[in-house]
């Protein structure tokens, strides 16, 4: 039996980890899942989350999930759209100032390594094109990095990294939560599609890259295809980098289910990304899906205890 590193978990009990996908406004379904698990005394020891799932995980660890749910379900469209303002710099179309001020109400001023349950958020380094697992440092900044949709929001500087939305590569981070130490891994999937870019968009990007290579081979330099703005991380260069990352990503992570012990998939994938008018329904679907999974989760806990 692995060493028990979580003081909140009695010795001999299996450690349980959640892997939360992104999904924009559908993330209210994650709230329903977490509430049902807590109400039924299912201890959560680790959470690894992506994009909007990171905000939900952070709120859960901060003890503000109930208030978050009340505020989200009571939010009107006027207030919501008022959070988004055009950005004045060239790295993202929308300012994050008001969004950060709103989300910070639900995220404690603590570091990821101090949280209970232990948290990790997934992001992508635009410089190295590698997936990054953020397990230490400011929880608010880490959540912002995991949610930084390329083109829409400015990427987040983190040391020598330039971080953007982890959903570029990470679908449901089940392998990562296993690496954190979870004995039982529960994946919660609310994504409507595997990646944030459509297949058609990626198809055109591949064609652009092939044409660029052909021209480069013909004339040696491609000033027309590599404008100076790229070196300044403009919105368009960041979008190009993001699409290249998706195209070059290891597709093995798309099939996350074999790495899960339990998959919870609320019936919310047919709703649009924001879905403010359907938030109550999506929340209830999250609760329903979690209740359906309870018998299997309890069985797995007993099996792990008997085998320990």
N, C-alpha and C positions, 0 to 999 in steps of 0.2 A: 504493500500500500504506500503511495507517495506520502512524503512528509506533509503534515497539515500546517500550512503557512498562514492560514486565515484564522485569527483569534476568535472570530464570531462563529466558527463552525466547530462543534464538539469533535473530539478525536474519534475516528472510526466511521464517521459519516462521509459519504462521497461529496466531493466538491462539484458544484453545478455552475456551468457557464452558459451565458446567452450570447448569441451572435445576432446583432440587429442590422438588417439591411437599411439602405436609404429608401427614399420614396416621397420626399417633399411633404405635402399636406397629408398624405396617407399615413404619416408617422403617428397620427393620433391612435391608430390601431395598436401600435406598440404600447401605448399607455394602458389600453385595455388588457393586453397580455400580461404586463408587469403587475397590474392590480390584482388580477385573478391568481397569479402565482403567489403573491404576498398574502392574499386573503386565505389561501389554502396551505399556508406554512411551508411553501417550497422555498428553501433558502437559496438565494442567488449569491454566489461568491465572486464571480467574474462576469464582466460584460465587455465585449468587444463590438464596437459599433461603427457604422459608416454614415457620413453625411447627416441627414436630418435625424437618423437614429442616434447620433452622438448627443444631440441636444436632449433627447428623451432620456438616454442613459445618464447624462449629467444631472438632469432634474431629479431622477430617481435617487441617485447617490446623494444629492443635496437635500433630500427630504421635501421637495417642493412639487412633487408630481401631482398631488391633488389640486393645488392651486393652478398649475399649468393646465390641467384638464378643464377646470372650470373656466379659465380665461379663454382657452382656445375654443371651447364649445360655445362660449358667449360672444365671440368676436364677430363684428360685422365687417362687411366687405370694405366699407369706407376706411375703417381703422387699419385693416390689413394692407390695402393698397397704399395707404399713407406711409407705411414703413419703407417703401421703395422710392428712392430719389436717384436722379441721374448723377453719375460720378463725374468729377472734374478732372481726374487723371486718365491715363491711357491704358491702364491695366485691367479695367473692368467697367462695364457699362453702368452698373448700379452701385450706389454708395451703400456701405454696410453700417453706417453710423447709427441710424435709428433701429435697424434690426438687431445690432449688438446691444444697444441700450435695453431693448425689449427682452431679448433672450437672457441677458445677464441677470435679470430679476430672478431667474430660476436656477442659476448656476452659482454655487458657492465660490468664494475666493479661496480656493485650495488647489493643491497640485494633484495630478492624477494618481501619484503613488500614495497619497494620503487617503484616498477615497475608500469607502466600504459600501458596496462591493468594490473590488479593484476594477479600474476602468482602463481601457485602451481604445484609442480612436484611430481609424485608418485614413491616411492621406497619400497623395502621390507627389513625389518630388519632380517638378517639371525639368529641373536641370539634369538629373541622372536618369529620369524616366523610370524610377523604381518606386515600388509600393513601400510606404513607411508606416510602421506601427508606433504610434505615440503613446508611451506608457509612463512618461515622466514629464513634469512641467505644468504650466498654468492650464487648468481645465477649460477656461473660457477661450483662451487663444487656440488650444488644441481643437475645440469644437468648431471654432471659426475656420480653421484650416481644413478640417474634414468636410465642411459645408461649402467651401469656396468653389462654386461651379465655374469652370473656365469660361471666360468671355463675359459672364454676368457679374461676378464678383472678383475683386482683386485677390491674387494669390497671397499667401501669408509667408513672410520671411521667418525661417526657423533655423538659426545658426547659418550654415552655408547652404541651406536648402530653400527652395521656393515651392511651397506646398499648395496643392489644390485638392478638390473633392476626391476622396478615396474611391468613390463610385466609378471612377474611370476604369479601374481594374478590379477592385474588390466587389464581389456581389453580396455574399453573406459570409462574413469572416469567421468561418467555423474552425479552420485549421489554426488560426491565430488564437482563438479563445482556448483551444486545446493546448497550445503552447504555453498559455498563461498558467495552466495547471488544472484545468477542469477535467474531472473524471466522466461527467455526463455533459454532453454538449447539446444545447437546444438552439436550433436555427430558426429565426423568425423572418420570413420573406414576404415583403409587401410590394416588390418591384413588378412593374407591368412589362418591362423588357430588361434584357441583360445589361445593356449599356446605355448611356445617356444620349449617344448619337445614333441616328437611324442608319440602317444598312445603306440606304441611298447616299447619305452624306459621306459615309466611309468609302463607298464605291468611288465617288467623285474625288475624294482625297487621294485614294490609291492611284487614280488616273493622273492626277496632278503630279504626284511624286514620280510616276513613270515618265511623264513628259519632261519633267525637270531633269531627270537622270539622262534622258536621251539628248537633251540640249547641252547638258554639261559635258557629255562625252563628245559632242560635236564641236563645241566652241571653247570648251575649257572653263569658262566662267559664266555665271548665270545671274548677272545683276538684276535682270528683269524679274527673276523669280525669288530673289533674296533681298528685298528692300532693306535699307538701313534701319527702318523701324523695328525689325525683328530683334535687333540687338538690344533694344530698349524694352522688350517684353510688352509690345502693344497688344491690344485686345485680339487683333487678327493673328499675330504671331503666337499668342498663348493658345488660341483656338486650334491653330495648326499643330502646335506641340501636343495638345491634348488628343487630337485625332490620331496623330502618329503613335502616341502611347497606347491608345485603344487597339489600333491595328497591329502593333507589335506585341501586345500582351499575351501571356500564356493562357490559352483558352481552357486549360484544365480546371481553373478555378470556377468556371461557369457551372460545372456540375458539382455543386457543393454537397448535395444530399448524401452521397456515400460516406461523407466525413461527419455526418450528424448522427446522434442517437435519437433525436426527436426533431421533426420538422413541423413548425407551426406556420400555416400559410392562410391568413385571414382572407375572406372573399372581398377584397378591396381593389384588386388589380384592374378592374374595369372602370373604376372612377378616375377622373382626371387628376393631375398632379396636385392641384390646389384643393379642389373639392370642398370648399368651405360650406356649401349648402348641404353636403353629405357627411359632414364631420361626425355627427351623432351616430349615423349608421355605421361609419367606419370604426368608430370607437366600440360600438356594440359587437361588430364582427370580430374585432380583436379579442374581446372577452369571450365570445362564443368559441372561437378557435382554441383559445387557451384552456377552456373548460373541457373541450373534446380531447385535449392532449393529457389531461391530468392522470387518467388511469395508467397510461404508458409510463409517464414520468415516475409515478409512485412505484410501479413494478420495477423499473430500472434502479431506483434508490434501494429497494429491498434486495435486489440481486447483488448490487455492489456491496451492501452491508454484509450479506451472507458470505460473500467471497473474500471479505477483508480479513 
